[in-house]
Amino acid sequence: MCRAKILTCEFGRVIFGDPSAKATRMRLKITKQPTNTHKDIVTALGWTSSNELFSCSDDKTIWRWNSEGEPMSEVLKLDTYVTDMHWLPVKRGVSDTLAIGTSDGSFKIITKLGKIDKTVDKAHKGAVTTIR
């Protein structure tokens, strides 16, 4: 006679067992692997009005993330380090323009999609540490 194993789930626990024997319990631990896209320290973060997060890093990239913490796309690869970022005021409910300060003394106006609209080179002798 063949006895089937029984598998049931109960409040996060899985119960294995033979109908004629005591059930043994096994706990499952589910963890999400961390998602790392930047290769160096993150230097600036900013939320958009559409609930997306943008991050700048010393790896000279800007990444876009959703509200769940999942990377959506690399927005832009730069040739200098980003020191600060700021979303420009909202127009008609959506802000899609970002200002970034850089370590070489320049600042850039960038669209949400990664297009550089304007660059002001050598705006300062040192790094632009804050931009608002």
Phi and psi in radians as a Rosetta constraint file:
Dihedral C 1 N 2 CA 2 C 2 CIRCULARHARMONIC -1.730 0.35
Dihedral N 2 CA 2 C 2 N 3 CIRCULARHARMONIC 2.234 0.35
Dihedral C 2 N 3 CA 3 C 3 CIRCULARHARMONIC -1.832 0.35
Dihedral N 3 CA 3 C 3 N 4 CIRCULARHARMONIC 2.238 0.35
Dihedral C 3 N 4 CA 4 C 4 CIRCULARHARMONIC -1.463 0.35
Dihedral N 4 CA 4 C 4 N 5 CIRCULARHARMONIC 2.503 0.35
Dihedral C 4 N 5 CA 5 C 5 CIRCULARHARMONIC -1.366 0.35
Dihedral N 5 CA 5 C 5 N 6 CIRCULARHARMONIC 2.526 0.35
Dihedral C 5 N 6 CA 6 C 6 CIRCULARHARMONIC -1.881 0.35
Dihedral N 6 CA 6 C 6 N 7 CIRCULARHARMONIC 2.358 0.35
Dihedral C 6 N 7 CA 7 C 7 CIRCULARHARMONIC -2.223 0.35
Dihedral N 7 CA 7 C 7 N 8 CIRCULARHARMONIC 2.079 0.35
Dihedral C 7 N 8 CA 8 C 8 CIRCULARHARMONIC -2.350 0.35
Dihedral N 8 CA 8 C 8 N 9 CIRCULARHARMONIC 2.755 0.35
Dihedral C 8 N 9 CA 9 C 9 CIRCULARHARMONIC -1.964 0.35
Dihedral N 9 CA 9 C 9 N 10 CIRCULARHARMONIC 2.397 0.35
Dihedral C 9 N 10 CA 10 C 10 CIRCULARHARMONIC -2.525 0.35
Dihedral N 10 CA 10 C 10 N 11 CIRCULARHARMONIC 1.905 0.35
Dihedral C 10 N 11 CA 11 C 11 CIRCULARHARMONIC 0.852 0.35
Dihedral N 11 CA 11 C 11 N 12 CIRCULARHARMONIC 0.890 0.35
Dihedral C 11 N 12 CA 12 C 12 CIRCULARHARMONIC 1.431 0.35
Dihedral N 12 CA 12 C 12 N 13 CIRCULARHARMONIC 0.032 0.35
Dihedral C 12 N 13 CA 13 C 13 CIRCULARHARMONIC -1.964 0.35
Dihedral N 13 CA 13 C 13 N 14 CIRCULARHARMONIC 2.551 0.35
Dihedral C 13 N 14 CA 14 C 14 CIRCULARHARMONIC -1.880 0.35
Dihedral N 14 CA 14 C 14 N 15 CIRCULARHARMONIC 2.295 0.35
Dihedral C 14 N 15 CA 15 C 15 CIRCULARHARMONIC -1.957 0.35
Dihedral N 15 CA 15 C 15 N 16 CIRCULARHARMONIC 2.077 0.35
Dihedral C 15 N 16 CA 16 C 16 CIRCULARHARMONIC -1.820 0.35
Dihedral N 16 CA 16 C 16 N 17 CIRCULARHARMONIC 2.577 0.35
Dihedral C 16 N 17 CA 17 C 17 CIRCULARHARMONIC 3.098 0.35
Dihedral N 17 CA 17 C 17 N 18 CIRCULARHARMONIC 2.866 0.35
Dihedral C 17 N 18 CA 18 C 18 CIRCULARHARMONIC -1.720 0.35
Dihedral N 18 CA 18 C 18 N 19 CIRCULARHARMONIC 2.389 0.35
Dihedral C 18 N 19 CA 19 C 19 CIRCULARHARMONIC -0.944 0.35
Dihedral N 19 CA 19 C 19 N 20 CIRCULARHARMONIC -0.485 0.35
Dihedral C 19 N 20 CA 20 C 20 CIRCULARHARMONIC -1.682 0.35
Dihedral N 20 CA 20 C 20 N 21 CIRCULARHARMONIC -0.066 0.35
Dihedral C 20 N 21 CA 21 C 21 CIRCULARHARMONIC -2.015 0.35
Dihedral N 21 CA 21 C 21 N 22 CIRCULARHARMONIC 2.948 0.35
Dihedral C 21 N 22 CA 22 C 22 CIRCULARHARMONIC -1.179 0.35
Dihedral N 22 CA 22 C 22 N 23 CIRCULARHARMONIC 2.501 0.35
Dihedral C 22 N 23 CA 23 C 23 CIRCULARHARMONIC -1.367 0.35
Dihedral N 23 CA 23 C 23 N 24 CIRCULARHARMONIC 2.435 0.35
Dihedral C 23 N 24 CA 24 C 24 CIRCULARHARMONIC -1.842 0.35
Dihedral N 24 CA 24 C 24 N 25 CIRCULARHARMONIC 2.522 0.35
Dihedral C 24 N 25 CA 25 C 25 CIRCULARHARMONIC -1.890 0.35
Dihedral N 25 CA 25 C 25 N 26 CIRCULARHARMONIC 2.463 0.35
Dihedral C 25 N 26 CA 26 C 26 CIRCULARHARMONIC -2.313 0.35
Dihedral N 26 CA 26 C 26 N 27 CIRCULARHARMONIC 2.234 0.35
Dihedral C 26 N 27 CA 27 C 27 CIRCULARHARMONIC -1.585 0.35
Dihedral N 27 CA 27 C 27 N 28 CIRCULARHARMONIC 2.368 0.35
Dihedral C 27 N 28 CA 28 C 28 CIRCULARHARMONIC -1.798 0.35
Dihedral N 28 CA 28 C 28 N 29 CIRCULARHARMONIC 2.343 0.35
Dihedral C 28 N 29 CA 29 C 29 CIRCULARHARMONIC -2.013 0.35
Dihedral N 29 CA 29 C 29 N 30 CIRCULARHARMONIC 2.057 0.35
Dihedral C 29 N 30 CA 30 C 30 CIRCULARHARMONIC -1.869 0.35
Dihedral N 30 CA 30 C 30 N 31 CIRCULARHARMONIC 2.146 0.35
Dihedral C 30 N 31 CA 31 C 31 CIRCULARHARMONIC -2.182 0.35
Dihedral N 31 CA 31 C 31 N 32 CIRCULARHARMONIC 2.588 0.35
Dihedral C 31 N 32 CA 32 C 32 CIRCULARHARMONIC -1.650 0.35
Dihedral N 32 CA 32 C 32 N 33 CIRCULARHARMONIC 2.300 0.35
Dihedral C 32 N 33 CA 33 C 33 CIRCULARHARMONIC -1.221 0.35
Dihedral N 33 CA 33 C 33 N 34 CIRCULARHARMONIC 2.426 0.35
Dihedral C 33 N 34 CA 34 C 34 CIRCULARHARMONIC -1.142 0.35
Dihedral N 34 CA 34 C 34 N 35 CIRCULARHARMONIC 2.536 0.35
Dihedral C 34 N 35 CA 35 C 35 CIRCULARHARMONIC -1.827 0.35
Dihedral N 35 CA 35 C 35 N 36 CIRCULARHARMONIC 2.014 0.35
Dihedral C 35 N 36 CA 36 C 36 CIRCULARHARMONIC -2.018 0.35
Dihedral N 36 CA 36 C 36 N 37 CIRCULARHARMONIC 2.097 0.35
Dihedral C 36 N 37 CA 37 C 37 CIRCULARHARMONIC -1.965 0.35
Dihedral N 37 CA 37 C 37 N 38 CIRCULARHARMONIC -0.628 0.35
Dihedral C 37 N 38 CA 38 C 38 CIRCULARHARMONIC -1.320 0.35
Dihedral N 38 CA 38 C 38 N 39 CIRCULARHARMONIC 2.522 0.35
Dihedral C 38 N 39 CA 39 C 39 CIRCULARHARMONIC -1.743 0.35
Dihedral N 39 CA 39 C 39 N 40 CIRCULARHARMONIC -0.058 0.35
Dihedral C 39 N 40 CA 40 C 40 CIRCULARHARMONIC -2.529 0.35
Dihedral N 40 CA 40 C 40 N 41 CIRCULARHARMONIC -3.120 0.35
Dihedral C 40 N 41 CA 41 C 41 CIRCULARHARMONIC -1.084 0.35
Dihedral N 41 CA 41 C 41 N 42 CIRCULARHARMONIC 2.446 0.35
Dihedral C 41 N 42 CA 42 C 42 CIRCULARHARMONIC -1.426 0.35
Dihedral N 42 CA 42 C 42 N 43 CIRCULARHARMONIC 2.250 0.35
Dihedral C 42 N 43 CA 43 C 43 CIRCULARHARMONIC -1.869 0.35
Dihedral N 43 CA 43 C 43 N 44 CIRCULARHARMONIC -0.326 0.35
Dihedral C 43 N 44 CA 44 C 44 CIRCULARHARMONIC -2.716 0.35
Dihedral N 44 CA 44 C 44 N 45 CIRCULARHARMONIC 2.525 0.35
Dihedral C 44 N 45 CA 45 C 45 CIRCULARHARMONIC -2.338 0.35
Dihedral N 45 CA 45 C 45 N 46 CIRCULARHARMONIC 2.626 0.35
Dihedral C 45 N 46 CA 46 C 46 CIRCULARHARMONIC -2.746 0.35
Dihedral N 46 CA 46 C 46 N 47 CIRCULARHARMONIC 2.353 0.35
Dihedral C 46 N 47 CA 47 C 47 CIRCULARHARMONIC -1.581 0.35
Dihedral N 47 CA 47 C 47 N 48 CIRCULARHARMONIC 2.477 0.35
Dihedral C 47 N 48 CA 48 C 48 CIRCULARHARMONIC -1.614 0.35
Dihedral N 48 CA 48 C 48 N 49 CIRCULARHARMONIC 2.935 0.35
Dihedral C 48 N 49 CA 49 C 49 CIRCULARHARMONIC -1.235 0.35
Dihedral N 49 CA 49 C 49 N 50 CIRCULARHARMONIC -0.276 0.35
Dihedral C 49 N 50 CA 50 C 50 CIRCULARHARMONIC -1.681 0.35
Dihedral N 50 CA 50 C 50 N 51 CIRCULARHARMONIC 0.341 0.35
Dihedral C 50 N 51 CA 51 C 51 CIRCULARHARMONIC 1.140 0.35
Dihedral N 51 CA 51 C 51 N 52 CIRCULARHARMONIC 0.700 0.35
Dihedral C 51 N 52 CA 52 C 52 CIRCULARHARMONIC -1.995 0.35
Dihedral N 52 CA 52 C 52 N 53 CIRCULARHARMONIC 2.630 0.35
Dihedral C 52 N 53 CA 53 C 53 CIRCULARHARMONIC -1.925 0.35
Dihedral N 53 CA 53 C 53 N 54 CIRCULARHARMONIC 2.359 0.35
Dihedral C 53 N 54 CA 54 C 54 CIRCULARHARMONIC -1.988 0.35
Dihedral N 54 CA 54 C 54 N 55 CIRCULARHARMONIC 2.410 0.35
Dihedral C 54 N 55 CA 55 C 55 CIRCULARHARMONIC -2.248 0.35
Dihedral N 55 CA 55 C 55 N 56 CIRCULARHARMONIC 2.470 0.35
Dihedral C 55 N 56 CA 56 C 56 CIRCULARHARMONIC -2.040 0.35
Dihedral N 56 CA 56 C 56 N 57 CIRCULARHARMONIC 2.564 0.35
Dihedral C 56 N 57 CA 57 C 57 CIRCULARHARMONIC -2.439 0.35
Dihedral N 57 CA 57 C 57 N 58 CIRCULARHARMONIC 2.877 0.35
Dihedral C 57 N 58 CA 58 C 58 CIRCULARHARMONIC -1.253 0.35
Dihedral N 58 CA 58 C 58 N 59 CIRCULARHARMONIC -0.023 0.35
Dihedral C 58 N 59 CA 59 C 59 CIRCULARHARMONIC -1.494 0.35
Dihedral N 59 CA 59 C 59 N 60 CIRCULARHARMONIC 0.112 0.35
Dihedral C 59 N 60 CA 60 C 60 CIRCULARHARMONIC 1.183 0.35
Dihedral N 60 CA 60 C 60 N 61 CIRCULARHARMONIC 0.549 0.35
Dihedral C 60 N 61 CA 61 C 61 CIRCULARHARMONIC -2.143 0.35
Dihedral N 61 CA 61 C 61 N 62 CIRCULARHARMONIC 2.731 0.35
Dihedral C 61 N 62 CA 62 C 62 CIRCULARHARMONIC -2.098 0.35
Dihedral N 62 CA 62 C 62 N 63 CIRCULARHARMONIC 2.216 0.35
Dihedral C 62 N 63 CA 63 C 63 CIRCULARHARMONIC -2.035 0.35
Dihedral N 63 CA 63 C 63 N 64 CIRCULARHARMONIC 2.601 0.35
Dihedral C 63 N 64 CA 64 C 64 CIRCULARHARMONIC -1.920 0.35
Dihedral N 64 CA 64 C 64 N 65 CIRCULARHARMONIC 2.341 0.35
Dihedral C 64 N 65 CA 65 C 65 CIRCULARHARMONIC -2.181 0.35
Dihedral N 65 CA 65 C 65 N 66 CIRCULARHARMONIC 2.636 0.35
Dihedral C 65 N 66 CA 66 C 66 CIRCULARHARMONIC -1.534 0.35
Dihedral N 66 CA 66 C 66 N 67 CIRCULARHARMONIC 3.099 0.35
Dihedral C 66 N 67 CA 67 C 67 CIRCULARHARMONIC -1.240 0.35
Dihedral N 67 CA 67 C 67 N 68 CIRCULARHARMONIC -0.193 0.35
Dihedral C 67 N 68 CA 68 C 68 CIRCULARHARMONIC -1.578 0.35
Dihedral N 68 CA 68 C 68 N 69 CIRCULARHARMONIC -0.038 0.35
Dihedral C 68 N 69 CA 69 C 69 CIRCULARHARMONIC 1.528 0.35
Dihedral N 69 CA 69 C 69 N 70 CIRCULARHARMONIC 0.239 0.35
Dihedral C 69 N 70 CA 70 C 70 CIRCULARHARMONIC -1.653 0.35
Dihedral N 70 CA 70 C 70 N 71 CIRCULARHARMONIC 2.366 0.35
Dihedral C 70 N 71 CA 71 C 71 CIRCULARHARMONIC -1.193 0.35
Dihedral N 71 CA 71 C 71 N 72 CIRCULARHARMONIC 2.368 0.35
Dihedral C 71 N 72 CA 72 C 72 CIRCULARHARMONIC -1.733 0.35
Dihedral N 72 CA 72 C 72 N 73 CIRCULARHARMONIC -0.775 0.35
Dihedral C 72 N 73 CA 73 C 73 CIRCULARHARMONIC -2.968 0.35
Dihedral N 73 CA 73 C 73 N 74 CIRCULARHARMONIC 2.749 0.35
Dihedral C 73 N 74 CA 74 C 74 CIRCULARHARMONIC -1.449 0.35
Dihedral N 74 CA 74 C 74 N 75 CIRCULARHARMONIC 2.126 0.35
Dihedral C 74 N 75 CA 75 C 75 CIRCULARHARMONIC -1.432 0.35
Dihedral N 75 CA 75 C 75 N 76 CIRCULARHARMONIC -0.771 0.35
Dihedral C 75 N 76 CA 76 C 76 CIRCULARHARMONIC -2.771 0.35
Dihedral N 76 CA 76 C 76 N 77 CIRCULARHARMONIC 2.509 0.35
Dihedral C 76 N 77 CA 77 C 77 CIRCULARHARMONIC -1.945 0.35
Dihedral N 77 CA 77 C 77 N 78 CIRCULARHARMONIC 2.173 0.35
Dihedral C 77 N 78 CA 78 C 78 CIRCULARHARMONIC -1.851 0.35
Dihedral N 78 CA 78 C 78 N 79 CIRCULARHARMONIC 2.983 0.35
Dihedral C 78 N 79 CA 79 C 79 CIRCULARHARMONIC -1.836 0.35
Dihedral N 79 CA 79 C 79 N 80 CIRCULARHARMONIC 0.118 0.35
Dihedral C 79 N 80 CA 80 C 80 CIRCULARHARMONIC -2.502 0.35
Dihedral N 80 CA 80 C 80 N 81 CIRCULARHARMONIC 2.899 0.35
Dihedral C 80 N 81 CA 81 C 81 CIRCULARHARMONIC -1.412 0.35
Dihedral N 81 CA 81 C 81 N 82 CIRCULARHARMONIC 2.423 0.35
Dihedral C 81 N 82 CA 82 C 82 CIRCULARHARMONIC -1.589 0.35
Dihedral N 82 CA 82 C 82 N 83 CIRCULARHARMONIC 2.257 0.35
Dihedral C 82 N 83 CA 83 C 83 CIRCULARHARMONIC -1.774 0.35
Dihedral N 83 CA 83 C 83 N 84 CIRCULARHARMONIC -0.527 0.35
Dihedral C 83 N 84 CA 84 C 84 CIRCULARHARMONIC -2.783 0.35
Dihedral N 84 CA 84 C 84 N 85 CIRCULARHARMONIC 2.782 0.35
Dihedral C 84 N 85 CA 85 C 85 CIRCULARHARMONIC -2.497 0.35
Dihedral N 85 CA 85 C 85 N 86 CIRCULARHARMONIC 2.721 0.35
Dihedral C 85 N 86 CA 86 C 86 CIRCULARHARMONIC -2.707 0.35
Dihedral N 86 CA 86 C 86 N 87 CIRCULARHARMONIC 2.322 0.35
Dihedral C 86 N 87 CA 87 C 87 CIRCULARHARMONIC -1.385 0.35
Dihedral N 87 CA 87 C 87 N 88 CIRCULARHARMONIC 2.297 0.35
Dihedral C 87 N 88 CA 88 C 88 CIRCULARHARMONIC -1.233 0.35
Dihedral N 88 CA 88 C 88 N 89 CIRCULARHARMONIC 2.733 0.35
Dihedral C 88 N 89 CA 89 C 89 CIRCULARHARMONIC -0.928 0.35
Dihedral N 89 CA 89 C 89 N 90 CIRCULARHARMONIC 2.615 0.35
Dihedral C 89 N 90 CA 90 C 90 CIRCULARHARMONIC -1.257 0.35
Dihedral N 90 CA 90 C 90 N 91 CIRCULARHARMONIC 2.366 0.35
Dihedral C 90 N 91 CA 91 C 91 CIRCULARHARMONIC -2.040 0.35
Dihedral N 91 CA 91 C 91 N 92 CIRCULARHARMONIC 2.233 0.35
Dihedral C 91 N 92 CA 92 C 92 CIRCULARHARMONIC 0.874 0.35
Dihedral N 92 CA 92 C 92 N 93 CIRCULARHARMONIC 0.701 0.35
Dihedral C 92 N 93 CA 93 C 93 CIRCULARHARMONIC 1.564 0.35
Dihedral N 93 CA 93 C 93 N 94 CIRCULARHARMONIC -0.287 0.35
Dihedral C 93 N 94 CA 94 C 94 CIRCULARHARMONIC -2.314 0.35
Dihedral N 94 CA 94 C 94 N 95 CIRCULARHARMONIC 2.245 0.35
Dihedral C 94 N 95 CA 95 C 95 CIRCULARHARMONIC -1.775 0.35
Dihedral N 95 CA 95 C 95 N 96 CIRCULARHARMONIC 2.155 0.35
Dihedral C 95 N 96 CA 96 C 96 CIRCULARHARMONIC -2.206 0.35
Dihedral N 96 CA 96 C 96 N 97 CIRCULARHARMONIC 0.350 0.35
Dihedral C 96 N 97 CA 97 C 97 CIRCULARHARMONIC -2.164 0.35
Dihedral N 97 CA 97 C 97 N 98 CIRCULARHARMONIC 2.278 0.35
Dihedral C 97 N 98 CA 98 C 98 CIRCULARHARMONIC -2.115 0.35
Dihedral N 98 CA 98 C 98 N 99 CIRCULARHARMONIC 2.371 0.35
Dihedral C 98 N 99 CA 99 C 99 CIRCULARHARMONIC -1.886 0.35
Dihedral N 99 CA 99 C 99 N 100 CIRCULARHARMONIC 2.337 0.35
Dihedral C 99 N 100 CA 100 C 100 CIRCULARHARMONIC -2.201 0.35
Dihedral N 100 CA 100 C 100 N 101 CIRCULARHARMONIC 2.467 0.35
Dihedral C 100 N 101 CA 101 C 101 CIRCULARHARMONIC -1.760 0.35
Dihedral N 101 CA 101 C 101 N 102 CIRCULARHARMONIC 2.605 0.35
Dihedral C 101 N 102 CA 102 C 102 CIRCULARHARMONIC -2.242 0.35
Dihedral N 102 CA 102 C 102 N 103 CIRCULARHARMONIC 2.891 0.35
Dihedral C 102 N 103 CA 103 C 103 CIRCULARHARMONIC -1.271 0.35
Dihedral N 103 CA 103 C 103 N 104 CIRCULARHARMONIC -0.313 0.35
Dihedral C 103 N 104 CA 104 C 104 CIRCULARHARMONIC -1.570 0.35
Dihedral N 104 CA 104 C 104 N 105 CIRCULARHARMONIC 0.135 0.35
Dihedral C 104 N 105 CA 105 C 105 CIRCULARHARMONIC 1.589 0.35
Dihedral N 105 CA 105 C 105 N 106 CIRCULARHARMONIC 0.053 0.35
Dihedral C 105 N 106 CA 106 C 106 CIRCULARHARMONIC -1.788 0.35
Dihedral N 106 CA 106 C 106 N 107 CIRCULARHARMONIC 2.926 0.35
Dihedral C 106 N 107 CA 107 C 107 CIRCULARHARMONIC -2.382 0.35
Dihedral N 107 CA 107 C 107 N 108 CIRCULARHARMONIC 2.739 0.35
Dihedral C 107 N 108 CA 108 C 108 CIRCULARHARMONIC -2.315 0.35
Dihedral N 108 CA 108 C 108 N 109 CIRCULARHARMONIC 2.556 0.35
Dihedral C 108 N 109 CA 109 C 109 CIRCULARHARMONIC -1.867 0.35
Dihedral N 109 CA 109 C 109 N 110 CIRCULARHARMONIC 2.124 0.35
Dihedral C 109 N 110 CA 110 C 110 CIRCULARHARMONIC -2.210 0.35
Dihedral N 110 CA 110 C 110 N 111 CIRCULARHARMONIC 2.497 0.35
Dihedral C 110 N 111 CA 111 C 111 CIRCULARHARMONIC -1.417 0.35
Dihedral N 111 CA 111 C 111 N 112 CIRCULARHARMONIC 2.876 0.35
Dihedral C 111 N 112 CA 112 C 112 CIRCULARHARMONIC -1.046 0.35
Dihedral N 112 CA 112 C 112 N 113 CIRCULARHARMONIC -0.460 0.35
Dihedral C 112 N 113 CA 113 C 113 CIRCULARHARMONIC -1.542 0.35
Dihedral N 113 CA 113 C 113 N 114 CIRCULARHARMONIC -0.053 0.35
Dihedral C 113 N 114 CA 114 C 114 CIRCULARHARMONIC 1.775 0.35
Dihedral N 114 CA 114 C 114 N 115 CIRCULARHARMONIC 0.107 0.35
Dihedral C 114 N 115 CA 115 C 115 CIRCULARHARMONIC -1.460 0.35
Dihedral N 115 CA 115 C 115 N 116 CIRCULARHARMONIC 2.238 0.35
Dihedral C 115 N 116 CA 116 C 116 CIRCULARHARMONIC -1.433 0.35
Dihedral N 116 CA 116 C 116 N 117 CIRCULARHARMONIC 1.943 0.35
Dihedral C 116 N 117 CA 117 C 117 CIRCULARHARMONIC -1.383 0.35
Dihedral N 117 CA 117 C 117 N 118 CIRCULARHARMONIC -0.684 0.35
Dihedral C 117 N 118 CA 118 C 118 CIRCULARHARMONIC -2.659 0.35
Dihedral N 118 CA 118 C 118 N 119 CIRCULARHARMONIC 2.465 0.35
Dihedral C 118 N 119 CA 119 C 119 CIRCULARHARMONIC -2.227 0.35
Dihedral N 119 CA 119 C 119 N 120 CIRCULARHARMONIC 2.270 0.35
Dihedral C 119 N 120 CA 120 C 120 CIRCULARHARMONIC -1.939 0.35
Dihedral N 120 CA 120 C 120 N 121 CIRCULARHARMONIC 1.783 0.35
Dihedral C 120 N 121 CA 121 C 121 CIRCULARHARMONIC -1.354 0.35
Dihedral N 121 CA 121 C 121 N 122 CIRCULARHARMONIC 2.561 0.35
Dihedral C 121 N 122 CA 122 C 122 CIRCULARHARMONIC 0.874 0.35
Dihedral N 122 CA 122 C 122 N 123 CIRCULARHARMONIC 0.752 0.35
Dihedral C 122 N 123 CA 123 C 123 CIRCULARHARMONIC -1.166 0.35
Dihedral N 123 CA 123 C 123 N 124 CIRCULARHARMONIC -0.473 0.35
Dihedral C 123 N 124 CA 124 C 124 CIRCULARHARMONIC -2.402 0.35
Dihedral N 124 CA 124 C 124 N 125 CIRCULARHARMONIC 2.768 0.35
Dihedral C 124 N 125 CA 125 C 125 CIRCULARHARMONIC -1.264 0.35
Dihedral N 125 CA 125 C 125 N 126 CIRCULARHARMONIC -0.576 0.35
Dihedral C 125 N 126 CA 126 C 126 CIRCULARHARMONIC -1.937 0.35
Dihedral N 126 CA 126 C 126 N 127 CIRCULARHARMONIC -2.899 0.35
Dihedral C 126 N 127 CA 127 C 127 CIRCULARHARMONIC -1.205 0.35
Dihedral N 127 CA 127 C 127 N 128 CIRCULARHARMONIC 2.580 0.35
Dihedral C 127 N 128 CA 128 C 128 CIRCULARHARMONIC -1.461 0.35
Dihedral N 128 CA 128 C 128 N 129 CIRCULARHARMONIC 1.902 0.35
Dihedral C 128 N 129 CA 129 C 129 CIRCULARHARMONIC -1.552 0.35
Dihedral N 129 CA 129 C 129 N 130 CIRCULARHARMONIC -0.473 0.35
Dihedral C 129 N 130 CA 130 C 130 CIRCULARHARMONIC -2.479 0.35
Dihedral N 130 CA 130 C 130 N 131 CIRCULARHARMONIC 2.452 0.35
Dihedral C 130 N 131 CA 131 C 131 CIRCULARHARMONIC -2.350 0.35
Dihedral N 131 CA 131 C 131 N 132 CIRCULARHARMONIC 2.269 0.35
